[in-house]
Amino acid sequence: MRQHLYSVRDRLLPLIDFFYPPFKRIMPLQTFRYAVSGASNTFLGLLSYYIAYKFIFREQDFHFGFYALKSHVAALGVSFVVSFLVGFFLMKYVVFDDSRIRGRVQLFRYLLVCVFNLTINYVLLKIMVEVWGIYPIFAQIGTTVVVVLVSYLAQRHFSFKRVPEPTYLEEEEL
């Protein structure tokens, strides 16, 4: 399985890096990769939200047994699952491939950050749709801006942070 993931990664990196030269003076390569990967995943998340909201739930409440979800909340759940899976792959194998933290730890941390982001998204979406009366798709686009900023900082400094090399190795060589 890992071989397939690296195969996909090896196809994506040259494509992403091809567009990097004009941005070289503005940002480092890793930040550019994050921006492209994040924008792609954000677009995929918004697309899956739109498809779920319009075509799967047909803008109607989703009833399952003892509880009913509003269609914009149910679509958020579908979007979360799609974005989580694709986003973890992109962050682990494309953007932060220099992290030495074990994969399952990265996955757990990524999940924590995503659940935190989902909570922010949910609260903002509920306020924008149910209190302010904003159309759900436009509200989702608005909440995405806030979530992207929070997500970058959390992923960089928590989920995929670089573990520095121990300094005691340098001291022993002297």
Phi and psi in degrees as a GROMACS rama.xvg file:
@    title "Ramachandran Plot"
@    xaxis  label "Phi"
@    yaxis  label "Psi"
@TYPE xy
-59.8556  -34.673  ARG-2
-60.662  -39.8438  GLN-3
-68.7658  -38.1687  HIS-4
-63.3908  -43.2139  LEU-5
-68.3932  -31.8989  TYR-6
-63.6278  -44.8179  SER-7
-64.245  -43.0191  VAL-8
-59.0334  -43.6738  ARG-9
-66.3417  -20.1667  ASP-10
-86.393  -33.6876  ARG-11
-75.8672  -41.9336  LEU-12
-57.5029  -48.1827  LEU-13
-61.7288  -34.0936  PRO-14
-66.0869  -46.7371  LEU-15
-66.0241  -46.8107  ILE-16
-66.2041  -22.8872  ASP-17
-59.9063  -35.074  PHE-18
-90.6397  1.69155  PHE-19
-73.0752  -38.032  TYR-20
-47.8768  -42.5037  PRO-21
-64.5935  -20.3128  PRO-22
-99.9077  0.502928  PHE-23
-55.8998  -39.2761  LYS-24
-78.3501  -19.6049  ARG-25
-89.1729  -38.1291  ILE-26
-151.57  155.197  MET-27
-70.3512  162.352  PRO-28
-58.1188  -42.0299  LEU-29
-63.6352  -39.5222  GLN-30
-65.6397  -39.349  THR-31
-63.1263  -44.8296  PHE-32
-61.0774  -39.4554  ARG-33
-64.0936  -43.8579  TYR-34
-61.497  -45.2203  ALA-35
-67.7307  -46.9847  VAL-36
-64.3007  -44.2703  SER-37
-64.2052  -41.9062  GLY-38
-64.5229  -41.5469  ALA-39
-63.607  -45.0399  SER-40
-68.386  -36.3838  ASN-41
-63.8759  -44.3946  THR-42
-60.6277  -44.651  PHE-43
-61.4264  -40.9874  LEU-44
-63.2004  -44.1244  GLY-45
-66.4203  -39.1387  LEU-46
-64.2182  -44.9918  LEU-47
-66.9429  -34.3255  SER-48
-62.3695  -47.6835  TYR-49
-61.0771  -47.2725  TYR-50
-62.6057  -44.3259  ILE-51
-64.6712  -45.0301  ALA-52
-65.7379  -46.4452  TYR-53
-82.0558  -41.085  LYS-54
-109.804  -31.8923  PHE-55
-85.0261  -51.0479  ILE-56
-94.7882  -9.52922  PHE-57
50.285  38.0218  ARG-58
59.5107  26.095  GLU-59
-122.309  154.667  GLN-60
-57.6174  145.118  ASP-61
-102.758  112.264  PHE-62
-98.7264  129.24  HIS-63
-139.401  101.164  PHE-64
60.9789  -105.4  GLY-65
-88.764  -3.73367  PHE-66
-146.314  153.539  TYR-67
-127.013  132.611  ALA-68
-101.353  141.156  LEU-69
-65.3586  149.596  LYS-70
-61.3654  -34.899  SER-71
-70.8618  -27.8845  HIS-72
-78.0756  -41.0663  VAL-73
-62.7965  -40.5142  ALA-74
-64.8616  -34.3064  ALA-75
-62.382  -39.2313  LEU-76
-62.6508  -44.2363  GLY-77
-62.9475  -46.0951  VAL-78
-60.7436  -38.7204  SER-79
-61.4717  -46.9688  PHE-80
-61.1097  -46.24  VAL-81
-63.5393  -49.148  VAL-82
-65.9115  -35.0805  SER-83
-63.2735  -49.5211  PHE-84
-64.7858  -49.7693  LEU-85
-68.4751  -40.8584  VAL-86
-62.6453  -41.8448  GLY-87
-63.2883  -43.6045  PHE-88
-58.0469  -49.1646  PHE-89
-62.9851  -43.1829  LEU-90
-68.2202  -42.6794  MET-91
-73.4666  -44.502  LYS-92
-100.51  -20.1283  TYR-93
-108.218  -46.7478  VAL-94
-91.811  -58.1649  VAL-95
-105.708  46.9182  PHE-96
-72.7449  -5.53614  ASP-97
-89.3033  -2.16144  ASP-98
-73.4754  137.679  SER-99
-98.9923  2.62757  ARG-100
-71.3986  140.236  ILE-101
-58.0332  146.716  ARG-102
-56.3364  -43.3637  GLY-103
-69.1295  -30.1716  ARG-104
-69.457  -42.8089  VAL-105
-59.8318  -44.4835  GLN-106
-60.9933  -44.6386  LEU-107
-63.14  -45.6492  PHE-108
-64.3749  -40.8337  ARG-109
-61.3381  -42.3161  TYR-110
-61.3128  -44.0429  LEU-111
-58.5955  -46.3202  LEU-112
-64.4924  -41.6128  VAL-113
-65.6573  -39.5394  CYS-114
-66.2576  -39.8301  VAL-115
-61.1344  -45.6882  PHE-116
-63.7582  -39.11  ASN-117
-61.6013  -40.0733  LEU-118
-63.4445  -45.8884  THR-119
-59.3519  -46.7119  ILE-120
-60.0167  -46.07  ASN-121
-60.6743  -48.7402  TYR-122
-63.1076  -47.624  VAL-123
-63.2529  -40.2021  LEU-124
-64.2385  -44.4217  LEU-125
-60.2825  -44.3785  LYS-126
-63.9528  -48.9195  ILE-127
-65.0382  -40.1573  MET-128
-82.8947  -50.4144  VAL-129
-88.0569  -22.6809  GLU-130
-102.134  -49.9638  VAL-131
-87.8231  -14.1147  TRP-132
75.5686  24.3252  GLY-133
-78.0258  139.965  ILE-134
-58.3544  133.021  TYR-135
-52.1577  -40.6123  PRO-136
-67.0807  -40.2775  ILE-137
-69.4636  -36.2753  PHE-138
-63.7481  -40.4616  ALA-139
-63.9318  -39.2654  GLN-140
-62.4751  -41.9796  ILE-141
-64.5706  -43.1998  GLY-142
-67.9978  -28.6163  THR-143
-60.9286  -37.5563  THR-144
-59.771  -45.6758  VAL-145
-65.4964  -45.142  VAL-146
-64.6912  -37.0524  VAL-147
-62.4906  -42.9398  VAL-148
-64.4104  -44.9802  LEU-149
-64.6781  -41.1217  VAL-150
-63.3792  -45.0826  SER-151
-58.3323  -48.6884  TYR-152
-62.3632  -42.3165  LEU-153
-68.4863  -42.1214  ALA-154
-67.2039  -42.748  GLN-155
-67.4466  -41.4299  ARG-156
-102.751  -1.04685  HIS-157
-130.821  -64.1569  PHE-158
-66.4406  -45.1943  SER-159
-122.067  29.8981  PHE-160
-62.4694  150.189  LYS-161
-78.6345  132.384  ARG-162
-91.3259  118.24  VAL-163
-66.2718  149.956  PRO-164
-65.9168  142.128  GLU-165
-62.3184  137.333  PRO-166
-78.5476  -17.9609  THR-167
-67.3302  -21.3251  TYR-168
-66.605  -38.8012  LEU-169
-68.1588  -36.1949  GLU-170
-68.6226  -34.9899  GLU-171
-68.7557  -30.3169  GLU-172
-72.5591  -21.217  GLU-173
